[in-house]
Amino acid sequence: MLVAAIVLFGLAALGGSTLAFMRARDKSMPAPLSVGHGLLAATGLVLLIVGVIEAGTASLLGGVAVGGFALAALGGFGLLVLRLLGKPPSLAIIAGHALVATGSLAVLIAAYAATT
């Protein structure tokens, strides 16, 4: 379960990076890419939560990863709201979202490595 979550978050990161670079260049961000990014990340978060619960360890690193991704999801939801309102999100908000998500992915990988 954790491996699948890592893969999904990695794919979401690729999509998110593409979206961030498009925004930085003031190019239009395709809605399907935005939706796909969000769906991959949301699915990864669900798998992560299930994986942490199934592992029964409730490890500190697993909990930190879940909390970090939940925070990143809130930021992503905020970015979605801005998009729906027709307002381009600031690069600072995008960078904050990306830093939290990337840090959470690093913590998740460390948590997985500690269990294998």
C-alpha positions as CSV (number, residue, x, y, z in Angstrom):
1,M,0.0,0.0,0.0
2,L,2.8,2.4,0.9
3,V,4.6,1.7,-2.3
4,A,1.5,2.5,-4.3
5,A,1.1,5.7,-2.4
6,I,4.7,6.7,-3.1
7,V,4.2,6.0,-6.8
8,L,1.0,8.0,-6.9
9,F,2.5,11.0,-5.0
10,G,5.6,10.8,-7.4
11,L,3.3,11.0,-10.4
12,A,1.3,13.8,-8.8
13,A,4.6,15.7,-8.2
14,L,5.5,15.4,-11.9
15,G,2.1,16.9,-12.8
16,G,2.4,19.6,-10.1
17,S,5.8,20.5,-11.3
18,T,4.5,20.9,-14.9
19,L,1.7,23.1,-13.6
20,A,4.0,25.2,-11.6
21,F,6.4,25.8,-14.5
22,M,3.4,26.7,-16.7
23,R,2.2,29.2,-14.1
24,A,5.7,30.7,-13.8
25,R,5.8,31.3,-17.5
26,D,2.2,32.8,-17.4
27,K,0.9,30.0,-19.7
28,S,-2.5,28.5,-19.4
29,M,-2.7,25.5,-17.0
30,P,-4.8,22.7,-18.6
31,A,-7.8,21.7,-16.4
32,P,-7.3,18.0,-17.1
33,L,-3.7,18.2,-15.8
34,S,-4.9,20.0,-12.7
35,V,-7.6,17.5,-12.1
36,G,-5.3,14.6,-12.7
37,H,-2.8,16.0,-10.3
38,G,-5.4,16.4,-7.6
39,L,-6.9,12.9,-8.2
40,L,-3.5,11.2,-8.1
41,A,-2.6,13.0,-4.9
42,A,-6.0,12.3,-3.3
43,T,-5.8,8.6,-4.1
44,G,-2.2,8.5,-2.8
45,L,-3.4,10.1,0.5
46,V,-6.2,7.5,0.9
47,L,-3.8,4.7,0.2
48,L,-1.3,6.2,2.6
49,I,-3.9,6.4,5.4
50,V,-5.0,2.8,4.8
51,G,-1.4,1.7,4.6
52,V,-0.5,3.3,7.9
53,I,-3.6,1.9,9.6
54,E,-3.0,-1.6,8.2
55,A,0.7,-1.6,9.2
56,G,-0.6,-1.1,12.7
57,T,2.6,0.6,13.6
58,A,1.2,4.2,13.7
59,S,4.8,5.2,13.4
60,L,5.8,8.8,14.0
61,L,7.1,9.1,10.4
62,G,3.9,7.7,8.9
63,G,1.8,10.1,11.0
64,V,4.0,13.0,10.0
65,A,3.6,12.0,6.3
66,V,-0.2,11.8,6.6
67,G,-0.4,15.1,8.4
68,G,1.9,16.8,5.8
69,F,0.0,15.4,2.9
70,A,-3.3,16.5,4.5
71,L,-1.9,20.0,4.9
72,A,-0.8,19.9,1.2
73,A,-4.2,18.7,0.2
74,L,-5.8,21.8,2.0
75,G,-3.4,24.0,0.1
76,G,-4.3,22.2,-3.2
77,F,-7.9,22.8,-2.4
78,G,-7.2,26.5,-1.9
79,L,-5.4,26.5,-5.3
80,L,-8.5,24.9,-6.9
81,V,-10.8,27.5,-5.4
82,L,-8.6,30.3,-6.8
83,R,-8.7,28.6,-10.2
84,L,-12.5,28.2,-10.1
85,L,-12.7,31.9,-9.2
86,G,-10.6,32.8,-12.2
87,K,-7.7,34.2,-10.2
88,P,-4.2,33.0,-11.0
89,P,-2.6,31.7,-7.8
90,S,0.6,33.4,-6.7
91,L,3.8,31.5,-7.1
92,A,4.4,31.8,-3.3
93,I,1.3,29.8,-2.6
94,I,2.2,27.2,-5.3
95,A,5.7,27.0,-3.8
96,G,4.4,26.5,-0.3
97,H,2.1,23.8,-1.5
98,A,4.9,22.1,-3.3
99,L,7.3,22.3,-0.4
100,V,4.9,20.8,2.0
101,A,4.0,18.0,-0.4
102,T,7.6,17.3,-1.4
103,G,8.7,17.2,2.3
104,S,5.9,14.9,3.1
105,L,7.0,12.6,0.2
106,A,10.5,12.5,1.6
107,V,9.1,11.6,5.1
108,L,7.0,8.9,3.5
109,I,10.0,7.4,1.7
110,A,11.9,7.5,5.0
111,A,9.0,5.8,6.8
112,Y,8.8,3.1,4.2
113,A,12.6,2.6,4.3
114,A,12.4,2.2,8.1
115,T,9.8,-0.6,7.8
116,T,11.7,-2.7,5.2
